[in-house]
Amino acid sequence: MPPSAITLSDPPRHGIRGPRSRESGNVSQMRFYGGRNLAKAERDLVLTTLKQCSNNRTQTAKVLGMARSTLDKKLKQYAASGVPIPPAQNGGFRERAAPI
């Protein structure tokens, strides 16, 4: 076996969470969202990403890995529940074209 090969008998260097001297990003996020329900955590993530993308909804959807139409549906739901939603760069929600 080459000297650089890793075998099952080799112990992990840092354990599952990485080096003990610094926190992994996942642990920080779990602490940040601790005590919140999943829907609120998702809403916060969507709105924070939208803000970081300068209210560009197409870019926000790409960053979040969802379709633009899915993002629009979520934003409409948030607005209907009273959450303030920043206006889109083009001034509103994208409307579907009427069927021909």
C-alpha positions in Angstrom: 0.0 0.0 0.0 1.3 3.5 -0.8 2.4 5.5 2.3 -0.4 8.2 1.7 -3.2 5.7 1.7 -5.7 5.8 4.5 -6.9 2.6 6.0 -9.9 1.9 8.3 -7.5 1.5 11.2 -6.3 5.1 10.9 -8.0 7.3 13.6 -9.7 10.5 12.4 -7.5 13.6 12.9 -10.1 16.0 14.1 -13.2 14.0 14.9 -16.6 14.5 13.3 -16.9 18.3 14.0 -13.5 19.3 12.8 -10.7 20.9 14.9 -11.8 21.6 18.5 -10.2 25.1 18.3 -12.9 26.5 16.0 -16.6 25.8 15.4 -17.8 24.3 12.1 -20.4 26.4 10.3 -23.1 23.8 10.8 -22.7 23.9 14.6 -23.1 27.8 14.5 -26.2 27.6 12.4 -27.7 25.0 14.6 -27.2 27.2 17.6 -28.5 30.2 15.7 -31.7 28.4 14.8 -32.0 26.6 18.2 -35.5 27.1 19.6 -37.1 28.2 16.3 -39.4 26.2 14.2 -38.3 25.1 10.7 -40.7 27.4 8.9 -39.3 30.5 10.7 -35.8 29.3 10.1 -36.5 28.9 6.4 -38.2 32.3 6.2 -35.2 34.0 7.9 -32.8 32.3 5.5 -34.9 33.3 2.4 -35.2 36.9 3.5 -31.6 37.2 4.5 -30.5 35.8 1.2 -32.8 38.1 -0.6 -31.3 41.1 1.2 -27.7 39.9 0.4 -28.7 39.6 -3.2 -29.9 43.2 -3.3 -33.5 42.1 -3.7 -32.7 40.3 -7.0 -35.1 37.4 -6.9 -33.6 35.4 -9.7 -30.2 35.5 -8.1 -31.7 34.7 -4.7 -33.5 31.6 -6.1 -30.2 30.4 -7.6 -28.3 30.9 -4.4 -31.0 29.0 -2.5 -31.2 26.2 -5.1 -34.8 26.7 -5.9 -36.9 27.7 -8.9 -37.8 31.4 -9.2 -41.5 30.5 -9.1 -41.0 28.7 -5.8 -39.3 31.7 -4.3 -42.1 33.9 -5.5 -44.7 31.6 -3.9 -42.8 31.7 -0.6 -42.6 35.5 -0.7 -46.3 35.8 -1.4 -47.1 33.5 1.6 -44.8 35.6 3.8 -46.4 38.8 2.7 -49.9 37.3 3.2 -48.9 36.5 6.8 -47.9 40.1 7.4 -44.1 39.8 7.0 -42.7 42.9 5.2 -41.2 41.8 1.9 -38.8 44.2 0.1 -39.9 45.1 -3.4 -38.4 43.2 -6.3 -35.9 45.0 -8.5 -38.6 45.3 -11.2 -41.2 46.5 -8.7 -43.3 43.5 -7.9 -43.8 39.8 -8.2 -43.3 38.2 -11.6 -46.6 37.4 -13.1 -47.2 34.3 -15.2 -47.9 34.9 -18.9 -51.5 34.2 -19.9 -52.0 30.9 -21.8 -52.2 31.3 -25.6 
